[in-house]
Amino acid sequence: MMRRNSKLITIGMGIFVIALCGLFIFTIAWGSPSDPGNVNIRGQTYYAVSFGRFENLADANKEADKIIVRGGAGYVVKDKGYNVLSSLYTNRADADSVVKYLKQSNYNTAVYEIKIPDIYLKTEFDYTKVLSELFSPLSKLCDLYYKIDDGEITVHASISTINKMINNLYISAADFEKQGLDSVKDIRIKAEYRVVINSLENLQNLFSLDDLSLRIKQTQFKILYGIIDLYNEIND
């Protein structure tokens, strides 16, 4: 009985030590949640369907024009050449599925990863919520253009969904404004809110589902890369 208890104590101590080490490593990597003045936000990854990487911009733009005609975003990104992106996804499985389908139709496509950097801010104010709200339209727009492309939603219902996104962003922006913060990073964040809201408002005047689907895909990339620029500018 004593031997069995001894084994249990040994196992328990081992688990405790492992947990303690894990907490120590996490604290080093991300900072203690209770430490005032440190805000750490883990980055994330989005996935796009790429129709190729081109050496020069002219060729990339030609391919982009072809994709736009077929209803894709035709968004050109400079990254070791010029990548032509068609649609954005919040998870890898969806992007892989689309690429597989397109390859079966003899399109030379691949999954292109878009990584949002980790962000570290030396500040007393917790920016986690105000920054995460900027990302919220991306997944909602994905769901919306899925429904549009599948014929599951009307133009009126689509615009209504977009209006809700805009209203939520206005509320978040107003709540942030009430904090009375006016540092360079605060002004930059407020400006990005205005950009995202304006991008969504530009979708309100479209009356064709095909046009709306196309512009949604283009707007997603505009919002995403705008936020990446924001993160790179305000990261401490």
N, C-alpha and C positions, 0 to 999 in steps of 0.2 A: 504493500500500500504506500509506504514511504517512497519507494522507487518510482511508483507511478506518479505520485504528487510532485516528485523532483523533476520528472520529465515534463509535466505540465507547466511547472514554474519556468523551466528552461525554454520551452516553446514560447511561453508568454513573454519572457524577456526578449527573445529573439524578434518576435513580432513588434514589440515596443521599440526596439532599436531600429528596425527597418522603417517603421513609421516616422520615427524621429529624424532619421537621415533624409527621408523623403521630404519632410517639412522643411528641413534645413536647405536642401537643394532648391525647393520651390521658392523659399524666401530669398535666396541669393539671386535666382533668375528673375523673379517678379517683384520683389520687395514685399515687406510685410503689409497686409491689408490695413493694419492699425497704425502704420507709420504715417503721420501727417506730412503733407507736402509731396507725396508720391502717388501718381496715378498711372497704372500700367494696364494697357488694353491689348490683348492678344490679337494678332493679325488673323486674317482669314483668306481663303482662296475661292475665287470664282472660276468658271470654266466657259470657254467660248468655242464655237466651231470655226476653225480656220480653213480658208480656201487657198492657202499657200503663202509662202514668203517670197518676196521679190527683191531684187537687187536695187531697183530704182523706183521712184515714186510714180512715174508715168505708167509703168506696167501694172503697179498695184492699183492705181486709180481705174485703169481699164477693166481689171478683174472686179473691182468694187462696183462699177457701173453695171456689169453683167449680173452680179448678185442682187443688186437693188431691183432690177427688172424682175427677178424671180421672187422678190419679197423679203430678201435678207437685208441686214443692216448695211453691209458694205462699208464697215468702219475700218479705217486704215490706221494701224499702230506701228510706230517706228521702234523696232526691237531686233537688232542684228539683221537689218534689212527692213522691209515693210510688210507687215502681216495684215492680211485682209480677213476681217472677222464678220461672221454672219449673224450669230445669235448668242445670247448669254444665258448661262444656267448657274443655279446655286449649288448644284451637286454634280459630281463626276459621272454618276450613272446615267443621268439624263443626256449629258453631252456625248458620252460613249454610244448611247443608243442611236442618237441622231447621226453621228459619224458613221456608224455601221450601216445604217439605212442608206445614207448618201453614197457610200462606197459601193454598195450593191447596185446603185444606179450609175456607177462609173464616174462619180465625182471624187477628185483627189482631195480629201479633207482630213483634218486631224484635230484633236483636242488641244486647245491653247489655254494654258493656265495663267490666270491673272492674280497675282499675290498682293494682298494688302499688307503693308509692313506692320510689325509690332510698333506700338507707340508708347513712349514714356514721357510723362509730363511732371515737372517739378512745380506743383501747385497745391494750394489748400482746397481748391474747388474740385469736386469729382466730375470730370467731363464725360464719364462713361455713357450716361443716358443721352446727353445732348449730341454726342457723336454717333451713337448707335442709331438714333432716329434718322440721321441722314441716309443710312443704308436701307431703311425700312421700305422705301418704294421699289427697290430692286427686285426682291422676291415677289412682291405684289404685282409688279408689272409682268414678271415671268408668268405667273398664274393667269394674268389677264390675256396676254397674247396667246397662251395655250388655248384658252376658251374661244378666242376670236378665230384662230386658225382651224379649230375643230368645229366651228359653226355653232357654238353653245351659248353665245351671248349676243345681244343686240348692241347697236351703236349707243343708244340711250343708256342702257345699263352699264356699258363700258365707261362712258363719260361720267356717270354717277359714281362709279368706283374710283375714278381718277380724282374727282372732286373731294371724296373722302380723304384720299391721301394728302391732297393739298391742305385741307382743313386741319388735319392732324399735324402737319408740318408748321402751319401758322401758329397752332397752339404751343408746340414745342419751342418755336422761335420766340414767342411772347414770354413763355416761362423763363427762357434763358435771358431775355432782355431785362426781366425783373430783377435778376441777380446784380445788375449794376456794374458788371465787369467791362473794362474798357482797355485791356492790354492789347498788344498787337495780335496775339493769337485769338483773342475774343472777337476782335473786329474781323479777322479773317474767317472765323467760323460763322459769324453772322452773315458775311458776304456769301459764303457757300450755301447757306440756307436759302438766300434770295435766288441764287443760281438754280438750285434744285427746284424750288417752287416755280420759277419762271419756265423751266424746262417742262414741267408738268402742265402748267397753264397753256403752253403752246399746243398741247394735245387736245384742248377743249374745243377747238374750232374745226376739227376733222369730222366729216360726215360719212366717210366710206370706211368700212371695216378693213379693207385691204390697205388703205392709206394709214389707218390707225395702227394696224399691226406693224407695218414698216416703221413708222415714226416711233412707236414704243421701243422697238429693238434698237434704233439709233439713239434714242434718249437714254436707255439703260447704259450704254457705253459712255455717253457724255457724262452722266452722273457719276459713274464708277471712276473714270479717270480723273474727274474733277476732285473727287474725295481723296484719291491717291496723291494728287498734287497737294491737297490740303494737309494730309498727314505728313508728307515729306517736309512741308514748310513749318509746321508747328511742333514737330517732334523735338524734344530736348535731348 
